[in-house]
Amino acid sequence: MMGSLLTNLGVAVFEPSGYLTAANVDSFQQELTNFVTQNSYREFLVDMRQVEFIDSAGLMAIVSAFRLAQRLNKKLSVCCLSPSVRIIFELTQLDRALEIYESRQTYKVSLNETMAA
């Protein structure tokens, strides 16, 4: 249901799908936590292209993983939000706290710019 590990440019990519709600947030939270803690990568990207809906419980799981990554001196970003999911991020002002990219490509460009700096 949730994700896979893809490595490109030393980035671990997590790909949740479907609905991220209170009904399945426990397994989503566990997978995301394991993903951040059990990988040696420092950069994590949550690719949301297959997420159809997210509620406050799903958002809190992402925020929790974001804070965990920060504590571990890692970075967690999000990309590929559908318009309906993006609105939820904007209404909760999470778009100000998290780095959100339009696509994997825009994320890679920013990563390359950071590495070149």
C-alpha positions as a printed NumPy array, in Angstrom:
array([[  0.   ,   0.   ,   0.   ],
       [  2.592,   2.536,   0.975],
       [  5.925,   2.789,  -0.64 ],
       [  9.128,   1.709,  -2.17 ],
       [ 12.741,   2.671,  -1.945],
       [ 14.198,   4.345,  -4.98 ],
       [ 17.645,   5.786,  -4.867],
       [ 18.696,   8.503,  -7.203],
       [ 21.223,  11.181,  -6.292],
       [ 21.442,   9.615,  -2.839],
       [ 17.8  ,  10.314,  -2.091],
       [ 15.365,   7.816,  -0.613],
       [ 11.886,   8.153,  -2.121],
       [  8.723,   7.074,  -0.316],
       [  5.572,   6.624,  -2.423],
       [  2.342,   6.391,  -0.443],
       [ -0.879,   5.801,  -2.352],
       [ -4.626,   5.995,  -1.939],
       [ -6.168,   7.6  ,   1.112],
       [ -4.049,   8.709,   4.09 ],
       [ -6.61 ,   8.979,   6.856],
       [ -7.243,   8.116,  10.475],
       [ -8.364,   4.683,   9.232],
       [ -4.858,   3.711,   8.086],
       [ -2.622,   6.34 ,   9.654],
       [ -1.009,   3.903,  12.104],
       [  0.5  ,   1.735,   9.375],
       [  1.422,   4.813,   7.303],
       [  3.112,   6.421,  10.317],
       [  5.014,   3.211,  11.106],
       [  6.228,   2.756,   7.532],
       [  7.278,   6.393,   7.239],
       [  9.08 ,   6.304,  10.612],
       [ 10.914,   3.108,   9.669],
       [ 11.755,   4.591,   6.292],
       [ 13.44 ,   7.629,   7.88 ],
       [ 15.178,   5.808,  10.729],
       [ 16.358,   2.656,   8.955],
       [ 17.891,   4.256,   5.864],
       [ 21.368,   5.696,   5.86 ],
       [ 20.312,   8.396,   3.407],
       [ 20.196,  12.019,   4.548],
       [ 17.61 ,  13.182,   1.993],
       [ 14.057,  11.818,   1.891],
       [ 11.359,  12.636,  -0.616],
       [  7.711,  11.712,  -0.1  ],
       [  6.219,  11.453,  -3.595],
       [  2.478,  12.064,  -3.172],
       [  1.429,  11.59 ,  -6.817],
       [ -0.677,   8.498,  -5.966],
       [ -2.306,   9.989,  -2.849],
       [ -5.968,  10.689,  -3.569],
       [ -6.901,  12.171,  -0.197],
       [ -5.258,  13.103,   3.104],
       [ -6.89 ,  14.126,   6.374],
       [ -5.453,  15.736,   9.499],
       [ -4.207,  12.379,  10.804],
       [ -2.271,  11.802,   7.584],
       [ -0.851,  15.323,   7.738],
       [  0.265,  14.793,  11.322],
       [  2.056,  11.584,  10.302],
       [  4.015,  13.553,   7.696],
       [  4.79 ,  16.331,  10.198],
       [  5.944,  13.729,  12.709],
       [  8.286,  12.162,  10.127],
       [  9.532,  15.639,   9.163],
       [ 10.4  ,  16.415,  12.802],
       [ 12.014,  13.001,  13.245],
       [ 14.166,  13.6  ,  10.179],
       [ 15.215,  16.989,  11.575],
       [ 16.234,  15.415,  14.895],
       [ 18.362,  12.906,  12.973],
       [ 19.96 ,  15.703,  10.908],
       [ 18.153,  14.472,   7.829],
       [ 15.851,  16.3  ,   5.436],
       [ 12.348,  15.296,   4.396],
       [ 10.591,  17.005,   1.489],
       [  7.315,  16.378,  -0.343],
       [  6.511,  16.448,  -4.066],
       [  3.739,  15.857,  -6.593],
       [  0.701,  17.007,  -4.603],
       [ -2.606,  16.785,  -6.431],
       [ -4.632,  20.03 ,  -6.347],
       [ -7.013,  18.661,  -3.695],
       [ -4.157,  17.491,  -1.458],
       [ -2.203,  20.744,  -1.994],
       [ -5.22 ,  22.76 ,  -0.768],
       [ -5.177,  20.819,   2.502],
       [ -1.454,  21.541,   2.942],
       [ -2.115,  25.237,   2.255],
       [ -5.136,  25.506,   4.565],
       [ -3.109,  24.039,   7.426],
       [ -0.115,  26.212,   6.427],
       [  2.052,  23.108,   6.203],
       [  3.22 ,  24.413,   2.844],
       [  5.205,  26.972,   4.889],
       [  6.846,  24.392,   7.136],
       [  7.651,  21.681,   4.593],
       [  9.546,  22.009,   1.362],
       [  7.036,  21.089,  -1.335],
       [  8.086,  20.55 ,  -4.933],
       [  5.904,  20.403,  -8.036],
       [  7.636,  17.262,  -9.317],
       [ 10.592,  14.974,  -8.786],
       [ 12.343,  16.955, -11.494],
       [ 12.044,  20.276,  -9.653],
       [ 13.27 ,  18.522,  -6.505],
       [ 16.319,  17.151,  -8.368],
       [ 17.098,  20.585,  -9.787],
       [ 17.036,  22.125,  -6.305],
       [ 19.194,  19.287,  -4.989],
       [ 21.739,  19.811,  -7.738],
       [ 21.797,  23.555,  -7.014],
       [ 22.374,  22.851,  -3.326],
       [ 25.218,  20.444,  -4.085],
       [ 26.806,  22.932,  -6.482],
       [ 26.665,  25.784,  -3.967]])
